[in-house]
Amino acid sequence: MPSRYSQRAARLMSRGGGQYPLSYGAMTIEQFNDVLHADPFRSFTIHMGDGRIFFVKHRDFIARSPSGRTVTVYAENDKLSILELLLMTELEIHASDQPGAAA
């Protein structure tokens, strides 16, 4: 049975985008996986607690550690950033026709 978060992610993606709700102000592995493995995939922007943002154009530009605690985001110029999942404050899911707005 899909989780409450999975259902919310599916609704956001069917509408074309939106902001993913976070529980207790921190991202959970389940919430992150819902967005990462959505079909069809939608680009999204990760917002961090310190104000930094990271645009994820496609699944090929992101990897999750086996423990799920950290995420590696790759930019198109091969720059990479390793992020702590619990420091993420929002996943902004983009409409399917919206080009990458944030970098």
N, C-alpha and C positions, 0 to 999 in steps of 0.2 A: 504494500500500500504506500503511495507517495506521501512524503511528509508534508506538513503545513508549508514549509519553506519551498519544497519542490513544486507544490501547487501554485504558490505565489510567483515563483520564477517563471513557470509555464504561462501564467496569465500575463505577466509583464512582456514576455517575448511574443505572445500572440498579438498583443496590442502594439508591438513595435518598439518597445523600450520603456525605460523608467528607472527608478531607483530601487534597489533591493533592500528590504528591511533587515536590520541587524538586531540580534538579540543581545541585550545587556551591553550595547555599545561596542561589541567585538565580533568579528567575523568567526563563524564556525567552519570546520572542515566540510560539513554537510552543505552549508549555504554556498560555499565556494565551489564545491563539486557540482551542485545543481546548475550553476551558471556556466562553468567550464565545459560540462558534458551535455549541454542543451542541444537538441536537434530540432531545427537547424541552429547552428552556432550563430550568435550575435556578438559583434565586437562590443567591448566594454571598457570602461575606465575605472581603475582602482584608485580610490581616494584614501590617503593615509592620515593618521592622526596629526602629523606634523605639517599637513598642508600639501605635501607632494602628491602628484597624480601620475599615473602610468597607464598609457593606452595599450590595450591588447587587441590587435587587429585580427588575429586568428589563433587557433589552438597551438599552432606551431611556434608561437612567440611566447609561450608560457610553460613552465614545468613546476610540479609540486613535489616536494621532498617525500620520501616514503613515509615519514612520520606525520606528514601533513602540517607541520609547524611553520615551514618556510616555503616561499614561492619564488621562483626565478623568472623575471620578466625580461625578455629580449626586445631591444629597439631595432628598427630597420637597419641602423648603422652598426649592428653587432654589439653595441653597448649593452651591458646587462646589469640588472639590479636584483639583489636578493632581499626579499621582504618578509617580515614576520607577519604571519596570518592574523595574529591577535591585535596587531596595530592598525589593521585596515578598518576604516570607518564606514565605507560605502562602496558598493559596486554599482556603477551607473551603466545600465544596459542601453546600447544605442539601437535606434531603429535600423532595420535591415538596409534601407536605402541611404542612410546617413554615412558619409565618409568619415574617417577618423578625424575627430575634431581636436583631441588633446594628444600631447606627445609625452 
